[in-house]
Amino acid sequence: LAERRDGGESRPGEIAERLLARAQETSPTYLARQTVLSPLRVALADMHLVEDAKLVDLEFTRLSRKYCVPISIEHPTTSFSSVSEKLRIRAQVEWGKLLYSRGFRHD
């Protein structure tokens, strides 16, 4: 964030990747990560870093699925329409995994 504040440019998703790596190291439990990721996503969205905010959102969905915590997400073609193709594909895969984990084998 300091690079961005000083006028440095970062590639889309770079800030989120760094912060997610740090959260993974320092927050070993689901509740601790949830406490970190929710405000982080909001802060990134407020900074107009849509790609980064969506990356954090996707990580939160993956984490919830991993710990069998019920979560719902919009279809990726709707909620991830303003991000890169690479991130949209990751969101579609995660959406499919979420459906599969709930027992929807043919959707």
Number of C-alpha atoms within 10 A of each C-alpha: 12 7 10 10 8 8 9 9 10 11 8 16 19 14 19 22 15 11 17 21 11 11 16 14 10 12 16 10 10 16 10 13 18 16 11 17 20 14 11 19 21 15 13 18 15 11 11 11 17 18 23 25 25 23 25 23 19 20 18 20 20 18 15 17 19 12 10 12 11 10 11 12 13 9 13 18 12 9 13 22 12 13 16 12 11 8 20 22 14 15 25 15 13 19 20 18 16 22 16 13 13 12 10 11 10 7 7
